[in-house]
Amino acid sequence: MEQRKRPLSPHLQVYRLPLTAVVSVTHRMTGVLLTAGLMLFVVSLAMIQCGASSFSAMQTFIQLPVIEVAIWLMIYALFFHLCHGIRHLFWDAGETYDKLLMNYYIILELFGSVALTGLSFLFVQMAG
């Protein structure tokens, strides 16, 4: 008996994930990113507690362009995770299960997370 090599279902090169699935995977990835950000935050607090020279070293580190971008990505991840969590609260209440409405709320959630990150960036620029 000859075995045919068939693709497994769903074949990801052919099958296009729905928007809700893409956002769900992104929500999980932002959760992992937030964990990394929390570790950086805890290390920062420990460095501050160690004294002025450690605090100065931490300030130098977090002012590196790559680290600044990483911090802003973590801030975006926080706001995305928050907005997605709010959408899940609506789902828990039994609302917004209509496909068109789901996609509308996904767009709203993405816009909200970008807007909150932008407002945070403006606040930091005005304060600094």
C-alpha positions in Angstrom: 0.0 0.0 0.0 1.5 3.3 -1.1 1.4 6.2 1.3 0.7 9.6 -0.1 2.4 12.6 1.3 -0.5 14.9 2.0 -0.4 18.2 3.9 -1.7 18.2 7.4 -4.9 20.1 8.0 -4.9 23.1 8.3 -2.2 23.6 5.8 -0.7 26.9 6.9 0.7 27.7 3.5 -2.8 27.5 2.0 -5.1 28.2 4.9 -5.5 31.8 6.0 -6.0 32.3 9.7 -9.0 34.4 10.7 -8.3 37.8 12.3 -9.4 36.6 15.7 -6.8 33.8 15.6 -4.0 36.2 14.6 -5.0 38.5 17.4 -5.2 35.6 19.8 -1.7 34.5 19.0 -0.4 38.1 19.3 -2.1 38.4 22.7 -0.1 35.4 23.9 3.1 36.8 22.4 2.6 40.1 24.2 2.1 38.2 27.4 5.5 36.7 27.0 6.9 40.1 26.2 5.3 41.6 29.3 7.1 38.9 31.4 10.4 39.9 29.9 9.6 43.6 30.7 8.7 42.7 34.2 12.0 41.0 34.7 13.8 44.2 33.4 11.7 46.3 35.8 12.6 44.1 38.8 16.3 44.3 37.8 16.0 48.1 37.5 14.5 48.3 41.0 17.3 46.1 42.4 19.9 48.3 40.7 18.4 51.4 42.2 18.5 49.9 45.6 22.2 49.1 45.2 23.2 52.8 45.2 24.0 55.7 43.0 26.7 54.1 40.8 24.3 51.2 40.0 21.5 53.6 39.3 23.7 55.6 37.0 24.7 52.3 35.1 21.0 51.4 34.8 20.2 54.8 33.4 23.0 54.5 30.8 21.7 51.0 29.9 18.1 52.0 29.4 19.0 55.0 27.3 20.6 52.8 24.7 18.5 53.1 21.5 17.9 49.4 21.2 16.7 49.3 24.8 14.5 52.3 24.4 12.8 50.7 21.4 12.4 47.5 23.5 10.8 49.4 26.3 8.3 51.1 23.9 7.5 47.7 22.5 6.8 46.5 26.0 4.6 49.5 26.6 2.7 48.7 23.4 2.4 45.1 24.5 0.9 46.3 27.9 -1.7 48.4 26.2 -2.5 45.7 23.6 -2.8 43.1 26.3 -5.1 45.5 28.3 -7.4 46.2 25.3 -7.6 42.6 24.4 -8.4 41.7 28.0 -11.3 44.2 27.9 -12.6 42.6 24.8 -12.5 39.3 26.6 -14.6 40.7 29.3 -17.3 41.5 26.7 -17.0 37.9 25.5 -17.3 36.6 29.1 -20.6 38.6 29.3 -21.8 36.7 26.1 -21.5 39.7 23.9 -19.9 40.4 20.5 -19.9 36.9 19.0 -21.1 38.1 15.6 -18.2 37.7 13.1 -18.5 41.3 11.7 -18.7 42.7 15.2 -15.7 40.7 16.3 -13.6 42.1 13.5 -14.8 45.6 14.3 -13.8 45.2 18.0 -10.4 43.8 16.9 -9.8 47.0 14.8 -10.9 49.1 17.7 -8.6 47.2 20.1 -5.6 47.7 17.7 -6.4 51.4 17.3 -6.8 51.8 21.1 -3.5 50.1 21.9 -1.6 52.3 19.3 -3.4 55.4 20.5 -2.6 54.7 24.2 1.1 54.0 23.3 1.2 57.3 21.3 -0.3 59.2 24.2 2.2 57.7 26.6 5.0 58.7 24.2 3.7 62.3 24.0 3.4 62.4 27.8 7.0 61.2 28.2 8.3 63.7 25.6 6.4 66.6 27.3 7.6 65.6 30.8 11.2 65.2 29.7 
